Amino acid sequence: MCGIIGYIGSRQALPIVLEGLRNLEYRGYDSAGIAISDGTTIRICKRAGKVAQLVTEIAHLSFPGTLGIGHTRWATHGEPTDINAHPHTDSNGRIVLIHNGIIENYTVLKARLEREGYHFRTETDTEVLAVFIGMLYDRLGDFELAVRTALQEIEGTFGLAIICTDDPDCLIAARRGSPIVLGIGDEEYIVASDASAIVSHTRRVVYLRDDEMAILRRNGYVTKTIGDEFVSPEIHELDFELEQIQRGNFPHFMLKEIFEQPSTFRDSIRGRLLLEEGNAKLGGLTAVADKLRAAKRIILTGCGTSWHSALVGEYIIEHLARLPVEVEYASELRYRNPVIYPDDIVIGISQSGETIDTLAALREAKLKGATILGIVNVVGSTIARETDAGVYLHAGPEIGVASTKAFTSQLAVLTLLGLYLGRQRDLSVSQGQHLARELSRIPQLIAAILDRSAEIESIAQEYAGCTNALYLGRGVNYPVALEGALKLKEISYIHAEGYPAAEMKHGPIALIDENMPVIFLATQDEIYEKIISNIQEVKARHGRIIAIATEGDRRIASLADHVITVPATHPLLTPMVTTIPLQLLAYYIAVARGCDVDKPRNLAKSVTVE
């Protein structure tokens, strides 16, 4: 969630650290800070607020040094204040660290340290860790040993970058549950929580695994476990370009990523869709092909937008493969002692591949003997490494906190999976060919909707002042209603709810009046007449109706206040087109309300704490 950047080399650290912080702003944060070592002392500056405020604060100050760390904090323990911002130090100011994650046993450690005479200035769990390492350093006299000893007693999650006044040629990084990546340069090294802070300097990276640490010096580095066993690191090459994490000519990353969807969707199916065979080829699943063929049940799990894509996946896979599918909130799955059998396939869906709840759910499923798979966007992420097999989205870096292109790419991959499983079972060649042809057309259908974005922007202006909204859909478009409501909530702060349209009369209909916008997913399919009935019910109560309808549908225009049309496609694939107007509607409403679209309040891009 928070952002970590650290540098050690021959160049001045401050510009590199600040650039890294700017590249990490999209993750969501409420304060920022830096610490730069000049070889004798470590100078620290930290402020609540944005990175720009920190830059203003230090503009007239001198921060020389070739070793430094920086942090953007998303508050967990303690309010977002100057003093609670990172970096934190031990009692003597010799140990300086930044931290992502939560130290779960910090209260026990804090009480122990207080009994020994140590005092604390902040409300954070991170300061407790800094003071604990400092105490061990006082006793052991060895920086690395003090860090390793402390981390063996820590319960919880951490991504760490740590420096010490007494060892100005050393930067230590460590992780458990919160990502840390090392950028390997020419006699210089960069530590970060995300490769986006590294790619402008080097493409060679090492991803630390849980309970591993790296000791970085200007002349080299070593990786080892916190138990002091050396590890041979695997060096990866970053596969994205710097331009992909820049806005270009777009006012916001979110809008850029919405407009990238024709290409990102195409990239997600490229080389995987077999039109002539009516099938899909998913190379990442080769190792578990026999288990997939023998599977009696699939469990899809994720959080937020990924959970919504899983709900769509349930409809698609059950329809194409006639295979039972269950969808679970990852945050609930791990705690309710789920019934999981060894022949189950449990698939975790996560844009970042680092979502802590999803990772924990997969680990629980693995413990119970299931085959675990991942559908993720970030190459080398923890879920990608820990699962038995999986599929990458190939959507490119997603910077906007509110997910857009990752959602449609998840739908693409889940459809490919459904096609793959279906062809192994009862789905005929002709049925597979028809679906494959329609799936290949989706990028151009998305592009056609985007060409009419001005029409959607005009509608958005009319609803920017609303305080509540209701999204209704049926069948495979019910999850799209959930996703549309989530997008509006996330970036415009308007209360919105998604419901199955048939459930409206079982409660939500009480909310409907002349001020309530109701957004219907009303494409022409086998339940179209049912949706029309639901629209009539809202119209009778003077609700304001926005209908997402199929092109050429004249009937619905007489019922709705506004109609946004989408091209016709295979009924199972309609979520891939109906979600686009809802993304644009949420975006333009948020802009009209003056909201910070890319960095909505209280949210973070990659949720790595429970």
C-alpha positions as CSV (number, residue, x, y, z in Angstrom):
1,M,0.0,0.0,0.0
2,C,2.6,2.5,1.1
3,G,5.6,3.3,-1.2
4,I,9.2,2.5,-0.4
5,I,12.3,3.8,-2.3
6,G,15.9,3.5,-1.4
7,Y,19.2,4.2,-3.2
8,I,22.9,3.4,-2.6
9,G,25.6,4.2,-5.2
10,S,27.8,7.0,-6.4
11,R,25.1,9.5,-7.5
12,Q,23.3,12.0,-5.2
13,A,20.5,10.1,-3.6
14,L,18.0,12.9,-3.1
15,P,16.9,13.3,-6.8
16,I,16.5,9.6,-7.2
17,V,14.5,9.2,-4.0
18,L,12.2,12.0,-4.9
19,E,11.7,10.7,-8.4
20,G,10.8,7.3,-6.9
21,L,8.3,8.8,-4.5
22,R,6.6,10.6,-7.4
23,N,6.4,7.4,-9.3
24,L,4.8,5.7,-6.3
25,E,2.2,8.3,-5.6
26,Y,-0.5,6.3,-7.3
27,R,-0.4,3.7,-4.6
28,G,-2.3,5.9,-2.2
29,Y,-0.8,7.7,0.8
30,D,-1.3,10.5,3.3
31,S,2.3,11.6,4.2
32,A,5.8,11.4,2.8
33,G,9.4,11.5,4.1
34,I,13.0,11.1,3.2
35,A,16.3,10.3,5.0
36,I,19.7,11.0,3.3
37,S,23.1,9.9,4.7
38,D,26.2,12.0,3.9
39,G,28.5,9.4,5.5
40,T,28.5,11.0,8.9
41,T,24.9,12.0,9.7
42,I,21.5,11.1,8.4
43,R,19.2,14.1,7.7
44,I,15.4,13.4,7.8
45,C,12.4,15.4,6.6
46,K,8.9,14.2,6.7
47,R,5.5,15.8,6.3
48,A,1.8,14.9,6.2
49,G,0.3,15.6,2.8
50,K,1.6,15.1,-0.7
51,V,5.1,14.6,-2.1
52,A,4.9,18.1,-3.6
53,Q,4.6,19.5,0.0
54,L,7.7,17.6,1.0
55,V,9.6,18.9,-2.0
56,T,8.6,22.5,-1.1
57,E,9.7,21.9,2.5
58,I,13.2,20.8,1.5
59,A,13.7,23.1,-1.5
60,H,15.9,25.5,0.5
61,L,17.8,22.8,2.4
62,S,20.8,20.8,1.6
63,F,20.7,17.0,1.5
64,P,24.0,15.8,0.2
65,G,24.7,12.0,0.2
66,T,24.8,8.9,-1.9
67,L,22.6,6.8,0.4
68,G,19.0,7.5,1.0
69,I,15.5,6.2,1.6
70,G,12.0,7.6,1.0
71,H,8.5,6.7,1.9
72,T,4.9,7.5,1.2
73,R,2.7,6.4,4.1
74,W,-0.9,5.1,4.2
75,A,-1.9,5.4,7.8
76,T,-2.6,2.3,9.9
77,H,-1.4,3.0,13.4
78,G,-1.7,6.6,14.3
79,E,-3.2,9.6,12.4
80,P,-1.5,11.0,9.2
81,T,0.6,13.6,11.0
82,D,4.1,14.9,10.5
83,I,5.5,13.0,13.5
84,N,3.8,9.7,12.5
85,A,5.2,9.9,8.9
86,H,8.2,7.7,8.0
87,P,11.2,7.4,8.3
88,H,11.3,6.5,12.0
89,T,14.4,6.2,14.1
90,D,15.6,4.4,17.2
91,S,16.1,6.3,20.5
92,N,19.6,7.4,19.5
93,G,18.8,8.3,15.9
94,R,21.3,5.8,14.6
95,I,18.8,3.3,13.1
96,V,16.5,4.9,10.4
97,L,13.9,2.8,8.7
98,I,10.8,2.9,6.5
99,H,8.1,0.2,6.6
100,N,5.1,-1.1,4.8
101,G,2.9,-3.5,6.6
102,I,1.7,-4.1,10.2
103,I,3.7,-5.3,13.1
104,E,1.0,-7.3,14.9
105,N,2.9,-7.9,18.2
106,Y,4.1,-4.3,18.5
107,T,2.1,-3.7,21.7
108,V,4.0,-6.6,23.4
109,L,7.3,-5.3,22.1
110,K,6.5,-1.7,23.1
111,A,5.6,-2.8,26.7
112,R,8.9,-4.7,26.9
113,L,10.9,-1.8,25.6
114,E,9.2,0.7,28.0
115,R,10.0,-1.6,30.9
116,E,13.6,-1.3,29.9
117,G,13.4,2.5,29.9
118,Y,12.8,3.3,26.2
119,H,10.4,6.1,25.3
120,F,8.3,6.7,22.1
121,R,7.4,9.8,20.3
122,T,4.8,8.4,17.9
123,E,1.7,6.2,17.8
124,T,3.1,3.9,15.1
125,D,4.0,0.3,15.2
126,T,7.0,1.2,12.9
127,E,8.7,3.3,15.6
128,V,8.5,0.3,17.9
129,L,10.4,-1.8,15.4
130,A,13.0,0.9,14.9
131,V,13.6,1.2,18.7
132,F,13.7,-2.6,19.0
133,I,16.4,-2.9,16.3
134,G,18.3,0.0,18.0
135,M,18.2,-1.8,21.4
136,L,19.6,-5.0,19.8
137,Y,22.2,-3.0,18.0
138,D,23.3,-1.5,21.3
139,R,23.8,-5.0,22.7
140,L,25.1,-6.8,19.6
141,G,27.2,-4.1,18.0
142,D,26.4,-5.5,14.5
143,F,23.9,-3.7,12.2
144,E,22.9,-6.7,10.1
145,L,22.7,-9.1,13.0
146,A,20.5,-6.6,14.9
147,V,18.1,-6.4,12.0
148,R,18.0,-10.2,11.5
149,T,17.5,-10.9,15.2
150,A,14.6,-8.4,15.4
151,L,12.9,-9.7,12.3
152,Q,12.9,-13.2,13.8
153,E,10.8,-11.9,16.7
154,I,8.4,-9.8,14.6
155,E,4.9,-11.1,13.9
156,G,3.0,-9.5,11.1
157,T,4.0,-8.2,7.7
158,F,6.8,-5.9,6.6
159,G,8.6,-4.5,3.6
160,L,11.6,-2.6,5.0
161,A,14.5,-0.4,4.0
162,I,16.9,0.4,6.8
163,I,20.1,2.5,7.1
164,C,22.5,3.2,10.1
165,T,24.6,6.2,10.8
166,D,27.5,3.8,11.9
167,D,27.5,1.9,8.6
168,P,27.1,4.5,5.8
169,D,28.0,1.9,3.1
170,C,25.0,-0.3,3.8
171,L,21.3,-0.4,3.0
172,I,19.3,-3.4,4.2
173,A,16.0,-4.4,2.7
174,A,13.7,-7.2,3.9
175,R,10.2,-8.5,3.3
176,R,7.4,-10.6,4.6
177,G,4.0,-10.2,3.0
178,S,4.8,-6.8,1.6
179,P,6.6,-6.6,-1.7
180,I,10.3,-5.5,-2.1
181,V,12.1,-5.4,-5.4
182,L,15.8,-4.7,-5.9
183,G,17.0,-2.8,-8.9
184,I,20.5,-3.9,-10.0
185,G,22.5,-1.1,-11.6
186,D,26.2,-0.4,-12.4
187,E,27.7,-0.2,-8.9
188,E,24.4,1.1,-7.6
189,Y,21.3,-0.4,-6.2
190,I,17.7,0.7,-5.8
191,V,15.2,-0.7,-3.4
192,A,11.5,-0.2,-4.0
193,S,8.0,-1.5,-3.2
194,D,7.2,-1.4,-6.9
195,A,9.2,-1.7,-10.1
196,S,7.7,1.6,-11.4
197,A,10.1,3.4,-9.1
198,I,13.1,1.5,-10.7
199,V,12.4,1.2,-14.4
200,S,13.9,4.6,-15.3
201,H,17.3,3.5,-13.9
202,T,17.6,-0.2,-14.6
203,R,15.6,-3.1,-16.0
204,R,17.4,-5.8,-14.0
205,V,15.6,-6.6,-10.8
206,V,15.5,-9.2,-8.0
207,Y,12.2,-9.9,-6.2
208,L,12.7,-10.7,-2.5
209,R,10.7,-13.6,-1.2
210,D,9.0,-13.8,2.2
211,D,11.5,-13.8,5.1
212,E,14.4,-12.8,2.9
213,M,16.6,-9.8,3.2
214,A,19.2,-8.1,1.0
215,I,22.4,-6.4,2.3
216,L,23.4,-3.8,-0.3
217,R,26.7,-2.1,-0.5
218,R,28.2,0.0,-3.3
219,N,30.5,-2.8,-4.4
220,G,27.9,-5.6,-4.3
221,Y,25.0,-7.2,-2.5
222,V,24.0,-10.5,-0.9
223,T,20.6,-12.0,-0.3
224,K,19.8,-14.3,2.6
225,T,17.0,-15.5,4.8
226,I,16.4,-13.7,8.1
227,G,17.8,-17.0,9.6
228,D,21.1,-16.2,7.9
229,E,21.1,-18.7,5.1
230,F,22.4,-17.4,1.8
231,V,20.0,-17.3,-1.2
232,S,21.0,-17.3,-4.8
233,P,18.9,-14.5,-6.3
234,E,17.2,-14.8,-9.7
235,I,17.5,-11.7,-11.8
236,H,14.5,-10.7,-13.9
237,E,14.2,-8.3,-16.8
238,L,11.4,-5.7,-16.5
239,D,9.0,-6.0,-19.4
240,F,7.4,-2.6,-19.5
241,E,8.5,0.8,-20.7
242,L,8.8,4.1,-18.8
243,E,6.1,5.6,-21.0
244,Q,3.6,3.2,-19.7
245,I,3.7,4.8,-16.2
246,Q,3.4,8.3,-17.6
247,R,0.1,10.1,-18.4
248,G,1.0,11.3,-21.9
249,N,-1.6,13.7,-23.1
250,F,-4.3,12.5,-20.8
251,P,-5.3,14.6,-17.7
252,H,-5.5,11.5,-15.5
253,F,-4.0,8.0,-15.5
254,M,-7.5,6.6,-15.1
255,L,-8.7,8.1,-18.4
256,K,-5.6,7.0,-20.1
257,E,-6.1,3.4,-18.9
258,I,-9.8,3.4,-19.9
259,F,-8.7,4.4,-23.4
260,E,-6.0,1.8,-23.5
261,Q,-8.5,-1.0,-23.2
262,P,-8.8,-1.9,-26.9
263,S,-5.1,-2.6,-26.9
264,T,-4.8,-4.2,-23.4
265,F,-7.7,-6.5,-24.1
266,R,-6.1,-7.5,-27.4
267,D,-2.8,-8.1,-25.6
268,S,-4.6,-10.4,-23.0
269,I,-6.0,-12.7,-25.8
270,R,-3.0,-12.4,-28.2
271,G,-1.6,-15.8,-29.1
272,R,-4.0,-17.5,-26.8
273,L,-7.2,-17.5,-28.8
274,L,-7.4,-20.3,-31.4
275,L,-10.1,-19.2,-33.8
276,E,-10.1,-22.3,-36.1
277,E,-10.2,-24.7,-33.2
278,G,-12.7,-22.7,-31.2
279,N,-10.3,-23.1,-28.2
280,A,-7.8,-21.3,-26.1
281,K,-4.1,-22.0,-25.4
282,L,-2.9,-21.0,-22.0
283,G,0.7,-21.9,-21.7
284,G,0.9,-21.0,-18.1
285,L,-1.5,-23.8,-17.2
286,T,0.4,-26.6,-19.0
287,A,1.8,-28.0,-15.7
288,V,-1.7,-28.4,-14.3
289,A,-3.6,-29.5,-17.4
290,D,-4.4,-32.9,-16.0
291,K,-5.7,-31.5,-12.8
292,L,-7.9,-29.0,-14.6
293,R,-9.3,-31.8,-16.8
294,A,-10.1,-33.8,-13.7
295,A,-11.4,-30.9,-11.6
296,K,-14.8,-31.3,-10.0
297,R,-15.0,-27.8,-8.7
298,I,-13.4,-24.4,-9.2
299,I,-13.2,-21.7,-6.5
300,L,-12.4,-18.2,-7.6
301,T,-11.3,-15.7,-5.0
302,G,-10.3,-12.1,-4.9
303,C,-11.0,-8.7,-3.5
304,G,-12.8,-5.6,-4.8
305,T,-12.8,-5.3,-8.6
306,S,-11.1,-8.7,-8.8
307,W,-14.0,-10.3,-6.9
308,H,-16.4,-8.7,-9.4
309,S,-14.4,-10.3,-12.3
310,A,-14.6,-13.6,-10.5
311,L,-18.4,-13.3,-10.3
312,V,-18.5,-12.8,-14.1
313,G,-16.1,-15.7,-14.4
314,E,-18.5,-17.9,-12.5
315,Y,-21.2,-17.3,-15.1
316,I,-18.9,-17.9,-18.0
317,I,-17.1,-21.0,-16.8
318,E,-20.3,-22.7,-15.6
319,H,-22.0,-22.0,-18.9
320,L,-19.2,-23.1,-21.1
321,A,-17.7,-25.9,-19.1
322,R,-20.7,-27.1,-17.0
323,L,-18.4,-27.1,-14.0
324,P,-19.4,-25.9,-10.6
325,V,-17.8,-22.6,-9.7
326,E,-17.8,-20.8,-6.3
327,V,-16.7,-17.3,-5.7
328,E,-15.3,-16.3,-2.4
329,Y,-14.1,-13.0,-0.9
330,A,-10.5,-13.7,-0.2
331,S,-10.7,-11.9,3.1
332,E,-13.4,-14.3,4.3
333,L,-12.1,-17.5,2.8
334,R,-9.1,-17.9,5.0
335,Y,-10.9,-17.4,8.3
336,R,-14.0,-19.5,7.9
337,N,-12.4,-23.0,7.7
338,P,-13.6,-23.6,4.2
339,V,-14.5,-27.0,2.9
340,I,-11.7,-27.5,0.3
341,Y,-10.9,-30.9,-1.3
342,P,-7.6,-32.0,-2.9
343,D,-9.2,-32.1,-6.4
344,D,-10.5,-28.5,-6.1
345,I,-8.9,-25.8,-8.2
346,V,-8.6,-22.5,-6.3
347,I,-7.8,-19.5,-8.5
348,G,-6.7,-16.2,-6.9
349,I,-7.3,-13.1,-9.0
350,S,-5.3,-9.9,-8.2
351,Q,-4.0,-7.1,-10.4
352,S,-0.9,-6.5,-8.3
353,G,-0.3,-10.1,-7.4
354,E,0.4,-8.9,-3.9
355,T,-3.0,-8.5,-2.4
356,I,-2.5,-9.9,1.1
357,D,-6.0,-11.3,1.6
358,T,-5.9,-13.1,-1.7
359,L,-2.4,-14.5,-1.0
360,A,-3.4,-15.7,2.4
361,A,-6.5,-17.4,1.0
362,L,-4.4,-19.2,-1.6
363,R,-2.0,-20.3,1.1
364,E,-4.9,-21.7,3.1
365,A,-6.2,-23.6,0.1
366,K,-2.8,-25.0,-0.6
367,L,-2.5,-26.1,3.0
368,K,-5.8,-28.1,2.5
369,G,-4.3,-29.8,-0.5
370,A,-6.0,-27.9,-3.4
371,T,-4.2,-26.9,-6.6
372,I,-3.8,-23.1,-6.5
373,L,-3.6,-20.9,-9.6
374,G,-3.1,-17.2,-10.1
375,I,-4.5,-14.7,-12.5
376,V,-2.3,-11.6,-12.0
377,N,-1.0,-8.6,-14.0
378,V,2.5,-8.1,-12.4
379,V,5.2,-10.5,-13.5
380,G,7.3,-11.8,-10.6
381,S,4.7,-10.9,-8.0
382,T,4.2,-13.0,-4.9
383,I,1.0,-14.8,-6.1
384,A,2.7,-15.5,-9.4
385,R,5.6,-17.1,-7.6
386,E,3.7,-19.1,-5.0
387,T,1.0,-20.6,-7.1
388,D,1.3,-23.9,-8.9
389,A,0.5,-22.3,-12.3
390,G,-1.3,-19.3,-13.7
391,V,-2.0,-16.7,-16.4
392,Y,-0.7,-13.2,-16.7
393,L,-3.0,-10.5,-17.9
394,H,-0.5,-8.6,-20.0
395,A,-2.4,-5.3,-19.3
396,G,0.7,-3.3,-18.6
397,P,1.2,-1.2,-15.5
398,E,-2.1,0.1,-14.0
399,I,-1.4,3.4,-12.2
400,G,-4.9,4.7,-11.4
401,V,-6.1,3.4,-8.0
402,A,-9.6,2.6,-9.5
403,S,-9.0,-0.5,-11.7
404,T,-10.2,-0.3,-15.2
405,K,-8.1,-2.0,-17.8
406,A,-7.1,-4.8,-15.4
407,F,-10.8,-5.6,-14.9
408,T,-11.5,-6.1,-18.6
409,S,-8.3,-8.1,-19.0
410,Q,-9.4,-10.3,-16.1
411,L,-12.6,-10.9,-18.0
412,A,-10.7,-11.7,-21.1
413,V,-8.5,-14.3,-19.3
414,L,-11.5,-15.8,-17.4
415,T,-13.3,-16.2,-20.8
416,L,-10.3,-17.9,-22.3
417,L,-10.2,-20.2,-19.3
418,G,-13.9,-21.0,-19.7
419,L,-13.3,-21.7,-23.4
420,Y,-10.4,-24.0,-22.6
421,L,-12.3,-25.9,-19.9
422,G,-15.4,-26.1,-22.0
423,R,-13.6,-27.6,-25.0
424,Q,-12.3,-30.3,-22.7
425,R,-15.8,-31.2,-21.8
426,D,-19.1,-30.7,-23.8
427,L,-18.6,-27.5,-25.7
428,S,-18.7,-28.2,-29.4
429,V,-16.2,-26.9,-32.0
430,S,-18.9,-24.7,-33.6
431,Q,-19.9,-23.2,-30.2
432,G,-16.3,-22.6,-29.4
433,Q,-15.6,-21.0,-32.8
434,H,-18.5,-18.7,-32.4
435,L,-17.5,-17.5,-29.0
436,A,-13.8,-17.2,-30.1
437,R,-14.8,-15.0,-33.0
438,E,-16.9,-12.8,-30.8
439,L,-14.1,-12.5,-28.2
440,S,-11.7,-11.4,-30.9
441,R,-14.1,-8.6,-31.9
442,I,-14.3,-7.1,-28.4
443,P,-11.3,-4.7,-28.8
444,Q,-13.0,-2.9,-31.7
445,L,-16.3,-2.8,-29.9
446,I,-14.7,-1.2,-26.9
447,A,-13.0,1.3,-29.3
448,A,-16.5,2.2,-30.8
449,I,-17.8,3.0,-27.3
450,L,-14.8,5.1,-26.4
451,D,-15.4,7.1,-29.6
452,R,-18.6,8.3,-28.0
453,S,-17.1,9.4,-24.7
454,A,-18.3,13.0,-25.2
455,E,-21.9,11.8,-25.1
456,I,-21.2,10.0,-21.7
457,E,-19.4,13.1,-20.4
458,S,-22.5,15.2,-21.1
459,I,-24.8,12.8,-19.2
460,A,-22.3,12.8,-16.3
461,Q,-22.5,16.6,-15.9
462,E,-26.2,16.2,-15.2
463,Y,-25.6,13.7,-12.3
464,A,-22.5,15.2,-10.7
465,G,-24.6,16.7,-7.9
466,C,-26.3,13.5,-6.9
467,T,-25.7,11.9,-3.5
468,N,-26.8,8.3,-4.1
469,A,-27.1,6.0,-7.1
470,L,-28.4,2.5,-7.7
471,Y,-26.9,0.1,-10.3
472,L,-29.0,-2.8,-11.5
473,G,-28.2,-5.8,-13.7
474,R,-29.2,-9.4,-14.2
475,G,-27.4,-12.5,-15.0
476,V,-23.8,-12.0,-16.2
477,N,-24.3,-8.2,-16.0
478,Y,-25.2,-8.2,-12.3
479,P,-21.4,-8.2,-11.4
480,V,-21.0,-5.3,-13.8
481,A,-23.6,-3.4,-11.7
482,L,-21.5,-4.1,-8.6
483,E,-18.4,-2.9,-10.4
484,G,-20.1,0.3,-11.8
485,A,-21.2,1.2,-8.3
486,L,-17.8,0.5,-6.9
487,K,-16.2,2.8,-9.5
488,L,-18.5,5.7,-8.6
489,K,-18.0,5.2,-4.9
490,E,-14.2,5.0,-5.2
491,I,-13.5,8.2,-7.1
492,S,-16.5,10.5,-6.7
493,Y,-17.5,9.7,-3.1
494,I,-21.1,9.3,-4.1
495,H,-22.9,6.5,-2.2
496,A,-23.8,3.8,-4.8
497,E,-25.0,0.3,-4.6
498,G,-25.2,-2.5,-7.1
499,Y,-28.0,-5.1,-7.0
500,P,-29.5,-7.9,-9.0
501,A,-32.4,-6.1,-10.7
502,A,-34.9,-8.6,-9.5
503,E,-33.9,-7.9,-5.9
504,M,-34.8,-4.2,-6.2
505,K,-38.4,-4.8,-5.0
506,H,-37.1,-6.6,-1.9
507,G,-35.8,-3.4,-0.3
508,P,-33.9,-0.9,-2.5
509,I,-37.1,0.2,-4.2
510,A,-37.8,2.2,-1.0
511,L,-34.9,4.5,-1.9
512,I,-36.3,5.5,-5.3
513,D,-37.6,9.0,-5.8
514,E,-37.2,11.8,-8.4
515,N,-33.6,12.5,-7.2
516,M,-32.3,8.9,-7.4
517,P,-30.4,8.0,-10.6
518,V,-30.8,4.3,-11.4
519,I,-28.4,2.8,-13.9
520,F,-29.7,-0.3,-15.7
521,L,-27.6,-2.8,-17.6
522,A,-30.3,-3.6,-20.1
523,T,-28.8,-5.3,-23.1
524,Q,-30.9,-7.5,-25.3
525,D,-30.7,-11.1,-24.1
526,E,-32.9,-13.9,-22.8
527,I,-33.9,-11.8,-19.7
528,Y,-34.4,-8.5,-21.5
529,E,-38.1,-8.5,-20.9
530,K,-37.4,-8.9,-17.1
531,I,-35.2,-5.9,-17.1
532,I,-37.8,-3.9,-19.0
533,S,-40.3,-4.8,-16.2
534,N,-37.8,-3.6,-13.6
535,I,-37.3,-0.3,-15.5
536,Q,-41.1,0.2,-15.5
537,E,-41.1,-0.2,-11.7
538,V,-38.5,2.5,-11.3
539,K,-40.2,4.8,-13.8
540,A,-43.5,4.4,-12.0
541,R,-41.8,5.9,-8.9
542,H,-40.2,8.8,-10.8
543,G,-36.6,7.5,-10.6
544,R,-34.2,8.9,-13.1
545,I,-33.1,6.1,-15.5
546,I,-29.8,5.7,-17.3
547,A,-30.0,2.6,-19.5
548,I,-27.0,0.8,-21.0
549,A,-28.7,-0.8,-24.0
550,T,-27.9,-2.6,-27.2
551,E,-27.4,-0.6,-30.3
552,G,-30.7,-0.4,-32.3
553,D,-32.9,-0.8,-29.3
554,R,-35.7,1.7,-29.9
555,R,-38.0,0.4,-27.2
556,I,-35.9,1.4,-24.3
557,A,-35.6,5.0,-25.4
558,S,-39.3,5.6,-24.4
559,L,-38.6,4.4,-20.9
560,A,-35.2,5.9,-19.9
561,D,-34.1,9.4,-19.3
562,H,-30.8,8.6,-21.0
563,V,-29.7,5.7,-23.1
564,I,-26.0,4.8,-23.7
565,T,-25.8,2.1,-26.4
566,V,-23.2,-0.6,-26.7
567,P,-22.6,-2.9,-29.7
568,A,-24.2,-6.3,-29.8
569,T,-22.1,-9.3,-28.9
570,H,-22.4,-12.8,-27.5
571,P,-24.5,-12.6,-24.4
572,L,-21.7,-14.0,-22.2
573,L,-19.3,-11.3,-23.4
574,T,-21.6,-8.3,-22.7
575,P,-19.8,-7.4,-19.5
576,M,-16.7,-6.5,-21.5
577,V,-18.7,-3.8,-23.3
578,T,-21.2,-2.7,-20.7
579,T,-18.5,-1.9,-18.2
580,I,-16.9,0.8,-20.4
581,P,-19.7,3.3,-20.2
582,L,-19.8,2.8,-16.4
583,Q,-16.1,3.5,-16.1
584,L,-16.5,6.7,-18.2
585,L,-19.6,7.8,-16.3
586,A,-17.8,7.4,-12.9
587,Y,-14.7,9.2,-14.3
588,Y,-16.6,12.2,-15.7
589,I,-18.8,12.6,-12.6
590,A,-15.7,12.6,-10.4
591,V,-13.9,15.2,-12.5
592,A,-17.1,17.4,-12.5
593,R,-17.1,17.1,-8.7
594,G,-13.4,18.2,-8.5
595,C,-12.2,14.9,-7.1
596,D,-8.6,13.6,-7.3
597,V,-9.4,10.8,-9.7
598,D,-6.1,9.0,-9.7
599,K,-5.6,9.2,-5.9
600,P,-9.0,8.9,-4.2
601,R,-9.0,9.5,-0.5
602,N,-8.3,6.7,1.9
603,L,-7.6,4.2,-0.9
604,A,-4.5,2.4,-2.0
605,K,-3.6,0.6,-5.2
606,S,-2.1,-2.5,-3.8
607,V,-3.6,-3.6,-0.5
608,T,-0.9,-5.4,1.4
609,V,-2.3,-5.1,4.9
610,E,-5.3,-6.9,6.4
